[in-house]
Amino acid sequence: MPGAGEASSSRTSGCGTSRCSHSSSVVRSNQPASLSSKRSVACSATLDDPQLQVLVKRMEDTRPDMTNRNRTRLNKTLQMIDDINSNDPQKSDVNGVPAPYRLVYSSWVSKWVTALDPNGPDELFILARGKNVEGWKLSEIRRDDYAHNSGGNKQWKMDRKKWLANRCTGIMKEAGYGEASTAIVYDVMMEKDLPDPNDMRYFDLVASFGQINYRKLELVQMVQTLRDADALVFLEHSFPRAFDQLPIDEVLGLANVELRAISQRCMKAALDLPWTPVQQKLLLKAFPRPKAYGELMKQIEGASAGSTHPGDWRYSTFNDYE
């Protein structure tokens, strides 16, 4: 569904600042202030940026409507994955009944992917269902068989990824998919040259003469949808249990980690889940703050929710959870 060099903090990035996350007061550039400001804004762009949302909307409008079509190859692939995952020795409790863990978890992810992007490409649904296919066999790739250093650990993790990617794409080939589709799934599972949805710029997706790179845009959207689906599975199935069993600061830290890369679309879906008032306030504190956070909260809660000041009414009674 993203190496970087070890540049020192004094080295400037392409946006004219010492780091994209630093304030504009540390800009050290001979460029005019207005130009430096524009570049620093570009460094913080995500797919939720209004300029990029125009491209996403245009891409979605050009897709063929697949919601009511019979996707024979896709259905065959998903069934093959489910048949394999039904043999998972690890069990998960579902309404008091033990069920194969990877079969259950992949169905949860698939449900949210379908809700977020029902007209998405086949590769998206295959990744949702099959990115951990037969994952219990990864225990056969033993860490002790590799060098006991950072290089050996890196190679061990890479071989585990490669095993899963080959297993999933092998199922796709057996179901009739060609090289183009399997290459997309393989690259996403190997995290090979993946664009980061939280570090996108307009000029990453649009050439100098205005041509839109729809293939890259579709890949970025696919990665973001998978991240959102994983986060929603966490919120639906793990967050309530953590809320009941852990101290509130630990729950907030866990939520910060799990929700750090979600989109505004995911935030809206998350707030539609049934929460208690304290749980909802905790989520609002855990959400990443997009550039248009005030406008987003106005849409969700009304005009009075536009403030993100620490003294805002949503947080005034936060510590009264006892």
Secondary structure, DSSP 4 states (H G I P E B T S, - for coil): --------TTS--TTSSS-TTS-GGG---SS-HHHHHHHHHHHT--TTSHHHHHHHHHHHHHS---TTS--HHHHHHHHHHHHHHTT-SSEEEETTEEEEHHHHHHHHHHHHHHHH-TT--HHHHHHHHHTTTTGGGGGGS-GGGS-SSHHHHHHHHHHHHHHHHHHHHHHHHHHT--HHHHHHHHHHHHT-SPPPGGG--HHHHB-TTS-B-HHHHHHHHHHHHHHHHHHHHIIIIIHHHHHHHS-HHHHHHHHHHHTTT--HHHHHHHHTS---HHHHHHHHHHS---TTHHHHHHHHH-GGG----TTSGGGTTTT---
